[in-house]
Amino acid sequence: MKTWTPDEVDPEFELTPMIDVVFLLIAFFMTLISFISAELIDLELPEAEKASIPEDPGDRQYISIDAAGDVYLGATPVAYEDLPSYLANMRTELPGLKVFLRADATTAHRHVNRVMSACAQAGIFNLIFASAKD
């Protein structure tokens, strides 16, 4: 009985699919890194001698206030007037929303107070303040 044997094919290594996968991985990691680094606005945090890190900070929304008093929700600039509605919308999506408040050391307290008021208006009462330890 005669058996089937494949035709002799010159084996080649196809690089095209491998190059496609490498470019996709590069694009994925570049996108991921831009989201991670964009989450934190560069601030000079106030120093606190007895600062402590909570054991379980949980998932928190970052709100940053720079030295000029500008507010950022994550890395997106937000007006003070719009902040309560943004936070209320986020709270409907995530009922247990918590906030990590980062303010520059030279920021006037009235700006921090306005952000805290916006959080209270949105029904968010779990806040952690960022500080630098000596």
N, C-alpha and C positions, 0 to 999 in steps of 0.2 A: 504494500500500500504506500502510495506516495504522500508525504506530509508537506504541509505548506511551510515555506521558508520566506522570510521577508526579503525584499530587495535590498541589496547593499546600498546603504545611504551614508553619505559622508557626514559624520556627526559634527554638528556645529553647536556652539554655545550661544544662545540668543541673549543679548545684553539689553534689548529694548524693554522687556518687562521689568528687569532689575533696575534700570535707570528710572522708569516710571515710579516704582515703589520708593526709591531713594528720594526723588523729588517730592513725592507726597509726604514722606516722613519729615523732610526739611520744612515744607510748608506748614505741617501740623505743629511742629515744635516752635517755629517762629511765631505762629499765631498764639500758641499757649503761653509763651514767654511774654508776649506783648500784653496779654490779659493779666498775667501775674504782676508784672512790673507796673502796669498802669493803675493797679488797685491802690497803690500807696503814693500819695503826693509827698514830695520832699519837704519835710518840716524839721525845725529844730525844736524838739519836744522839751517841755519843762522838766527840771530835775526834781526827784522826790527821794529822800533818804530812805523812807520806809516803804517804798513801792514793792508790791508783790504781784506775781503772776498767778492768775486764778488757775486752779487745777483743771477745770473744764470750761474754757472760755466759750465753747460751742460755736455754732455758725452765727456770725455777726455781720451786719452791714457796716462798712467803714464810712464814716463821715469825717471829713477833714476840713479844718479852718486854717487858712494861711495867715500870715502876718498882716495882710491888708484887710482881712475880714471876709474874704471870698470863701464860699462854701462849696465843697465837692462831695457828691454822693458817689462813692467809689472813686473814679477818676473823672467823673462828669461834673462840670460846673453847674450849680443850681442856684437860683435866686431864693432868698429867704422866704418870699411869699409863696413860692411853689413847693417848698420842702414839706410842709404838712400833707399836701395831697399826694406827693410821691411816696412818702412813708406810709400813708394810709392805704394806698394801692398795693404796696409791697406787703403790708400787714395782712391784707385780705388773701394774698397768695400764700404767705407764710405766717400763720397765726401766732407762732411763738417767736416772732422776729425780735432780735436783740441788736443793740447798736454798740459799736466801738468808736468812741469819739476821740479824734486826734486834733489837738489845737497847737499852733505854734506858741513858743514860750512868750513871744511879744504880742500875742493877740489880746485885744481888749476883752474883758470879761463879758461885756454886753453882747458880743457876738456869740460867745459860748452859751450865754443865757438864752438868746434867741433860738439857737439850735435845740437846746433842752426843752424850751417851750413848744417848738414844732414837734418834737418827739412825744411830748405829753398830749398835744392835740391829736396826734395820730394814734394814741393809746399804747405807746411804747414806753415802758417804765424801767426796763432793764438796760442800763448803760454802764459801760466801762470806760474810764478815762485813760488815755495813753500818757506815759511819762517815761523819762529816762532815769536810770538808776546810776548813782555816782560810780 
